[in-house]
Amino acid sequence: MNRTIITLECNVCKERNYTTTKNKRTMTDKLVKPKFCSRCRKHTDHKETK
């Protein structure tokens, strides 16, 4: 059970929009993905939060 659920937060408006899973053993750094933010109405980088 190495996979954990993480929340992705928009870097611009700080809204938490997405959830995903990641393997903590292989990916030790924080995950950053370009996703669509419904509040900003554009694609922005979303960073992993606690």
Phi and psi in degrees as a GROMACS rama.xvg file:
@    title "Ramachandran Plot"
@    xaxis  label "Phi"
@    yaxis  label "Psi"
@TYPE xy
-89.4239  -17.8069  ASN-2
-83.161  132.817  ARG-3
-125.497  153.617  THR-4
-84.4888  130.188  ILE-5
-123.908  159.75  ILE-6
-111.932  138.485  THR-7
-104.238  133.22  LEU-8
-120.102  138.757  GLU-9
-67.8651  135.932  CYS-10
-75.8314  -21.4057  ASN-11
-86.4067  -57.2591  VAL-12
-103.633  -5.68644  CYS-13
67.5611  22.2906  LYS-14
-85.8154  138.728  GLU-15
-91.6432  106.777  ARG-16
-103.72  -37.5308  ASN-17
-125.65  153.939  TYR-18
-125.848  148.089  THR-19
-154.433  178.689  THR-20
-117.99  154.646  THR-21
-147.831  154.622  LYS-22
-90.0383  113.002  ASN-23
-69.5899  -24.135  LYS-24
-73.5312  -39.4329  ARG-25
-93.1112  -28.2252  THR-26
-115.413  95.6986  MET-27
-87.7801  -23.5066  THR-28
-86.6197  170.519  ASP-29
-75.9986  141.553  LYS-30
-83.3877  135.234  LEU-31
-132.271  124.08  VAL-32
-133.189  142.671  LYS-33
-79.6137  119.658  PRO-34
-135.221  166.006  LYS-35
-85.4864  128.935  PHE-36
-102.009  125.046  CYS-37
-73.8656  -27.0944  SER-38
-76.4701  -42.7539  ARG-39
-79.0604  -20.9453  CYS-40
62.8245  34.9867  ARG-41
-158.916  171.063  LYS-42
-80.9995  127.217  HIS-43
-136.132  165.885  THR-44
-76.3379  135.032  ASP-45
-114.968  129.404  HIS-46
-111.199  150.671  LYS-47
-66.6015  137.211  GLU-48
-124.921  175.463  THR-49
